[in-house]
Amino acid sequence: MIQRFKDLIKISFVQDVGILEIGKFFFIFFGIIGSVVLARLLHPELYGVYGLIFAFVGLVGVFMSWGGNYTSLTLLSEAYAKKDKQEVKNILTYFVKITFLAIGIIGILSVFLAPFLTDLLYNNNQIGYYARIILLAGFLTTIYSLLVIILQVTRKIKQLTILESFNKFIYTLLPIIFVLLGFGLTGVVWGHFVSAFIFLVLAIFIYSFLIKKDEFLPSLSQIFLNFRKIDFKKYFNFGFLIAIDKNLGSLISFLPIIFLGIFASVQDVGYFKIAFAYMTIPIMVLNPISRLLTVQLPKSKSYNLQILKEHFYKTTLYSGLISILLVVPFIFLAPFLIKLFYGVEYIPSIQLVYYMAILTVFSGFEVGLGPFYRTMNRMKISIVVNICHIALMASLIFIFVRIYNSLMIVILSMIICNTFSLALQFYIIRNIFKKCKE
């Protein structure tokens, strides 16, 4: 048994997962601290508004994500392994170019329309004015995102973990400091903007250092001068379906708060946000596994289909069991921990935790679905399933929300839709393996 463990930890994939798990621990820790402090300082009503601001920004982000990240990460891994310097430059150029295009077309328009749109959705245009600052902060993160892709592709996992942990620390610290100084929600949004500016400067500095050590990485000036020379359509077509699938997945995660903003009170949004954040903590441990499966499953497929099948089902089973083991103590400790950390104002969140525990368990079994569809080039199936998921959720909410308690209807709709989606996807995957075997 000891020898097996020693052999296991020698595997590079396992080592990388371990390093990312350490980073995820700090990510979770800072996230909890930020959530607790802001929830106590802002109280349920303003904390609910805070949730609506970021839900709206996330909704805009769905329309601004055109697949540049996933395309670059996938193609850059291959180009870098082949030491193809020109292709590396072209792919990095594509990432920056498509990001700037999304900002120029959707981003700028959303900044101007934000107050009007939030007034339409939430009957509160002030949310839009706050959202403008967060959107502008997001525009500053392009070079940082580029740096993260490069560190992941070049397998500098330790450096990536340190950078992302520091990023989370600053994004947690500055909004809290500004709120403590008496700026309220204005302090939260400006804290995010200042954090984004800090990491813009830091990313430029680190990238300029990396290109001196790695001859295959182009300078930022070379990337910008290469804008007109790349075959934009080639890269765009590659990542288009992945972008649609990921955007639909993101939309599914934002829809509950969007619907609550329309039908429920801002206090209910605050209670939901606390319960959701609390039950998201266990599943965060599994995020590095999904992240690395994006690289591992294509390798498994290159050996043979049976190995891919074994790796996929084993990872799914173990991840699901881990999620169950992690959820159980969180359920029992919810009444104590939520009162202790968030205060008696958030007691209504405790009841919601018991329902959301089901969603957390489901998330454990879903950890490899995205990487599997990308590996098997079956993104259209994932897109159709996600569309059905969104349509079913919207239908259930609009039918029942005016009859029953809006908060419970949203949560029950989430559970029903996730149950349907998970069962359908494993039925489809089973058939995919059967057909490939034939």
Buried (B, 14 or more C-beta within 10 A) or exposed (E): EEEEEEEEEEEEBEEBBEBBBBBBBBBBBBBBBBBBBBBBBBBBBBBBBBBBBBBBBBBBBBBBBBBBBBBBBBBBBEBBEEEBBEBBBBBBBBBBBBBBBBBEEBBEEBBEBBBEBBBEBBEBBBBBBBBBBBBBBBBBBBBBBBBBBBBBBBBBBBBBBBBBBBBBBBBBBBBBEBBEEEBBBBBBBBBBBBBBBBBBEBBBEBBEEBBEEEEBBBEBEEBEEBEEEBEBEEBBEBBBBBBBBBBBBBBBBBBBBBBBBBBBBBBBBBBBBBBBBBBBBBBBBBBBBBBBBBBBBBEBBEEEBEEBBEBBBEBBEBBBEBBBEBBEEBBEEBEEBBBEBBBEBBEBBBBBBEBBBBBBBBBBBBBBBBBBBBBBEBBEBBBBBBEBBBEBBBEBBBEBBEEEEBBBBBBBBBBEBBEBBBEBBBEBBEEBBEEEEE
